[in-house]
Amino acid sequence: MKQLAIHNPATGALIASVPTDNAQTVTAKALAARAAQTNWRLAPLAARKQCIVRFRAAIVDELDHLAAIMTAETGKPIRMSRNELNGLLGRIDFFLDSVERATATETVFDQDGMAEQIEHVPLGLVANISAWNYPWFVGGNVFIPALLAGNAVLYKPSEYATMTGLAIGRLLRGAGVPDQVFNVLVGGGEVGAALIEQRIDGMFFTGSHATGARIAEALGPRLVKLQLELGGKDPTYVCDDADPRLAAESLADGAMYNTGQSCCSVERIYVHEKVHDAFVDAFVETVRGFKVGDPTAEDTYIGAITRAPHLDVLDAQVADAKAKGARLLLGGHRLPGPGNWYAPTVFADVTHEMDLMREDSFGPIIGIQKVRSDDVALQLMNDTRYGLTAGVYTPDEARARALLARVNAGSVYWNCCDRVSPRLPWSGYGDSGIGLTLSTYGIQAFTRPKAWHLRRY
């Protein structure tokens, strides 16, 4: 059987070698999952909830061990791995508290012997191709509400977060979710391609726009429900009345947290000319204070780049920005040693002629552009094919609301950034994807409405 080699991106060392799935095993798991889904759907919601309650308790019991696995295979700093797992607990609580209300049958009309109801029926067999940058968050946004709603799940973690995916499967089985109801598929693109070929009722994908477009092309003719969370090029505007140091400290964290490998990392910053220089000075000072190093160390802030090929993308964006006149203030190069390392990188005097301001960076790199007015900032913020998040820093709430109302983004922030809440839907405009997760809408996404017309005689 083919093996998947898992390497530590911080050291290059081989961590493990795991058997992969193939077209035959994927088909077998899909058939078994579909057969098992009927009994899972018919189980009382209270029983399904108890499985997730036990799953949550298992995460708490093993939190340090699970964080160490995630850090070893992704290069995420250990404290950020623990932050992710602790943050997941709140999301699980939200799903547990909200699923009954979100999926309850609704009576929308009842008069003169005629009643009308909306039932929320599970989709059936849900496929989830997940991401490596936040494997517990991104996966949990899908498989937890999907299971609670009565679906079976075929879960393919990224090959860069395989051990985490296997741990998720182990904990769910231990919590009482039947083996065939949640199946982990191990492997890379060929396993994902085999999954797409199965008879599925929903595909939930997080990853690149290019891969998402291929999935949409394959599934479109089959009319399979599709949710795609794709890339972003998330902008923030610092107004002339903002405190430049407070904004800089917040946005430096928003740009560099998780080594910039976040779907909603701040990737473009526009600063009003009145506060530009003070902001840039404070931003560079803040980033200089971020410790780069061993991801297992408690004080490390910048870890390794998870995927070695992505170093070439960062190099190309740096070279393009330099060639087109950007001013390099910090970093701009790979760091020595084994593993995949890139220096935190800050550019000023950038323009939209540069790839740095147009293409997804997904690394510890940022461009800062001076603007003369709110209108110019707004035009630049919307000058993108993406639309995941956007933010404005100003003490004036009315000004922020007026600007953010005109920005094409699924989530908007006033005086904050890089924030996700289970209570709010997570969605994007344009090439950032279609569909949504989180919120009660993100629970209902795993159901289909069934209309009931009921006449009493």
N, C-alpha and C positions, 0 to 999 in steps of 0.2 A: 504494500500500500504506500502511496506517495506520502512523504512527510513534509510538514511545514516547519522550517527553521525559524526560531524566534530569537532575535538578538536584542541586547540592551543598547539603545541608541546613545547612551552616555559613555559606554566603554567599548562597544563593538563586540562584546563577549556573547557567545552562544548561551542562551538561558535554557532553552528546551527545544525538543523536536517532537511535533505532534502529528498524528495521522490526520490526513485531510479527507474530506468528502469527495465524491465524484458524481457524475450524472446519475449513476445507478442508485447510490445511497441517498442522494437528494430526492429522487423520485419515491424511493421506499419511505423516507421520512414524511414526505408530503402526503402520501396515501394513508399512512398510519395516523398522522395528525388530523386529517379530514374525518377519518372514522371515529377518532376519539372526541372530536369536538361536540358531537351530539350530546353525549352524557355530560360533558362539562357545561354546556349551555343549559341543560335541564337541571343541573345542581342548583340549589337555592343560592341566591346572591350572598346570603350570610355565610355560607360554606366557602364560597370563592374568596370573600373578604378575609375569612380566618386564615386562609393560605397566605395571603399577602401580609397579614399581621405577623404571622410566623416568619415569613421572609424578611420583614423589617427587623424583627428581633435577632435573626441570624446575622444580618449586616452589622448590627450594633455589637454583637458578640465577637465578630471577626474583623472589626473595622481596621485595626492596625495591620493585620495580615493582608486584607484586601487592598489597602492603600499601598503597601509595599509591592504587591503584584503589579498594580497599575503603574507605579513609578518605575519599576524595573523594565516594563515592556514599552512604555511611552516616553520616558525621560521627564515626566512631569515632576516638579519639586514635591517632596513628600508632604509638606504642609498643605499644598494645593490638592493633592490626592485625598487627604483627610477632609479638606473643605468640601470637596465634591461629594464624598460619601455622607458627610453630615448634612449637607444641603439636600441630598436625595431623600433623607428621612422626612423632611417637611413636605416634599412633593408627594411622597407616599401617603402621608397623613391627609393631604388635600384630596387625593384620589379616593381614599377610603371614606372620607367625610362627604364627598360630593357625588359618588357614583349612583347612589340610590335615587337621589333627586334628579340627576341628569338623565337617567335611563328609565324612570318611572313612566308608566302609561299615562297619557294626558287626555282628559276629557275636555274637548274644546267646544262642544255644543251638546245640549240636552234639553229638548223642548218638544212637547206634543207627541211623546212616544218615540221620537227619533234622537238617537245619540250618535255623536261622532268622536272617535278616539284616535290618538296617535300612539302606536306602540314602537318602541325602539328595539329592533331585532339585531342580534349580533351579525356582523358581516359574514363570519364563518371561518375561513382559513386566511390568516394575515401573515404576509411576508414582511420581514423587517431587515433591511440591510443597513447596518448602523455605522457609527463613526468611531475613530480612535481618540479624538482629542478630549472628549468628555464621555467615555463609554458608558458610565453609569447614568449620567444625566440624559444623554441622547437616547440610549436604549430604554431607560425607565420611562421616558415620556411616551413611549409606544407600547412596550409589552405589559406594563402594569395596567393601564386603562383597558388595553385590549383583552387581557385575561379577566379582569373584573367584569367586563361587559359580556363575557361568555364565548370569546373567540379562542381558537387554537393558534399558536404562533410558531412560525419557522424563523428563527433568529440567526442571522449571519453577522457576527461581529466583524469589524475590520480585521484583516490579518495582522494589523499592528496592535490589536487589543484582544488577541485570541484567548490568552489565559484569563483575562477578565471575563470574557464571554462564557468560558467554560465554568468559571466560578459562579456566575449568575445562574447557569443551568443547574449546577450542583445544589445551590441554596434553594432554588425554587422546588426542585424535586424533594429536598429534605423538608420543605414547608408543606408538602402535600399536593403540589400541582402534579397531576399524572405525567409520567414520562413522555407520552406521545403528544400531550397538549402543548408542551413547550419543548421544542427541539432545537438544539444548537447545531449550526452548520459551520464546519471549519474549512477555511481555504481562502483563496484570492478571487480574482475576477472570473475565473472559469466556474467556480462554485456559484457565484452570483448569477452568472449567465444561465446555469442549470436551474437555479431557483426561479428565474423569470419564466422559464418554459413550463412550470407546473401550473395546474389548475388552481389558481388562488383567487381570493375575493377582495384582496386589498394589498397594495404594495406601498410600504412606508420606507423611504430612502433618505438618508442624510449623507451628503458628500459633494463632489464637484458638479458644476453645471454640465460639463461635457458628459459625465456618466449619467446624470439625471436625464439629459436629453435623449440619450440612447435608450434608457429604460422607458421613457415616455413613448418613443417611436415604436418600441417592441410591444408595449402593452396597449397602446391606443386603439388598434383595430379590434382588440378583444374586450374593450370597454371595461377594463378592470379599474376599480377605484384607486386613485393614485395620489400620494402625498409626497412632495419633493421639498426637502429643506436643503438649499444649495448655497452658493457662495454669497459673499457680501463685500462691499467696499464702503464701510460705514463712516459717514462724515459727522463732524461736530463743529459748531461755530461758537467762538468765544467773542461775545459782544464787547463794545467799548466801555460798558459800565460794569463788566465783570471784574472780580478780584483775580488778577493774573496768576498769582501764586497758588491760590486755592484751586483754580481751574487747571493749572499745570500739574499739580500733584494728583488730582483726580484723573486727568486724562493720561498721564504717564502710566498709571496703573491700568487704565482701560486699554491702553495700547500694548502694554508689555506683559500683562498677567498671562500665566500659562505659556510664557515665551511667545506671546502674540498668536498662539495657535487656537484662537477662539472664533467661532462663527460670527460673533458680534463684537470682536475686538474693534476699537477705534482705529481706522486705517487712513483717515484724511482729517486734518485739522485746519480750519480757516480761522484766522485771528484778525480782529479789527486793528487797523494800523495804529490806533491810539494806544493800544496795550500790547502790541505785537512783540516789541523787543523785551519788555519785562516778562512776558509769558515765555518766550523762547529761552531766556536765561534760566528761569525757574524750572522749565521742563527739562533742560539738559542737566541741571544740577540734580533734579530728582532721579533721572534715569542713571546718572553716574553712581548714585547710591544703591542701585539694585545689585545685589551680589550674584555673580555668575559662578556656577560651580556644581559640585556633586549633588545630584537631585535628592540623595538620601539625607543630606545635611539639613538641619532644621532652619538655618538662616539663609538657605539658597532661595533666590527669587527667580532667576533665569536658569532654566534647565536646558536639556538637549533638544535639538530638532528631531522629531520622531522619525521622519522619513528622510533618509540620506539624499535621494534625488532632489528634494526640495531646496537643498543648498544651492543648486544651480539656478533655481528660480530667483532666489534672493540675490545671488551674484549678478544676474542679468538685470534686475531692477536697479541695483546700485550703479552698475556700469551705464545704463541708459540715463539715469538721473544726472550723473556726473557729466556725461557727454552733452546733455541738453542744458547745462548751466546751473544745476542745483548746487547749493552750498552744503557740504558734508560737515556736520557739527560733532558727530560722535559715531564711532564704529565703522561700519561699511566693509567688513571683511569676516572671513571664517576665523575661528579660533583654533589654535594647535591642539594636538593630542589625539588619542583614539576617540571614536565616537563622532557625533554630528553636532557641531557647535557653531553658533553665529553670534557675533558681538551685537549688543543692542545698538541700533542704528537710527540716527536722527538727521533729517535733511531740512533745511530752510530754503527759501527762494525757489520753491517748486512751482510747476505749472501743470495744466492738464494735457500738455504735450508728452508728459512722462508716464511710462507704464506704472510707476510707483503710485500715481494718483488715479489710475484707471483700472488696473488689474488687481485681483485678489492677491494679497501678499502672504498672509498666513504665517507670519514670523515676526521677530522683534525689530520691526522697521517701520518708520513713520515719516510722512512728509507734512510740513507746516507751511501754509500759504497765507501771505498777508492780503487782506481785502480792505476796501475803502468804505463799504456800506453793507447794510443788511440785504439789499436787493442783489448785490454782487455775490454775497455769501450764499444766498438762497439759490441763485442760478447755478453756482458751482456745485452745491450739494445735490441738486437734481440732475447734474450732468453726468449720469451714470446709467448703465444697464441694470444695476442692482438696486435693491430697495429693502434691506433687512431692518436696520435701525438707523437712527439719526438723533443728534442732540444739540441743545443750545444752552450756553452758560450766560446767565444774566440775573440780577436780582429782581428784574421786572417780569412778573408772571404773565401779565397781559402781552408783553412783547414776545415772550417765549411761545406762548400759545398761538399768537398770530403767525409767527414764523413756522412753527412745527405743523400747523394745520396745512401749510402749503408744501410740505416736504413729502415726497413719495417714499414712504417707509412703513413697514408693518408695525414697528414699535418706535416710540419717540420718547426722549428723555429731557427733562429739565434739570439742570445742575447735577446730573449723574450720568452714568454710562455703563455699558457692559453688564447689564442687570437683566435677570430673567425671573419672573414670578410664576408659580403654578396657577395663580388666580387669573392670569391674563393670557389671551391667546398668543401663540408664537407663530408668526406668518411673515411672508415677504411679498414685495412687489417685483415685477419683471423677472430677471434671471436669478433672483433669490429664491424662486420656487413657487409652488402652488400648494393649497391646502394649509392645514395648521395642526399644531399639537398644543397641549396644555389648556387650562381653563375648562369649564364644563363643556364648551364646544369641542375641546380636544378629547373628551370622553365620548361624546356623541359621534365623533368622527369614526369610531369603531362600531357603529351601528348604522342600520338603514331604517328610515321611517316606514312603517306599515300603516296604512289608513284603514280604519274600521268604520263601516256604516251599519248601525244597529237599530232596527225598528222593532218596537214592542207592539204586540197585538193585544 
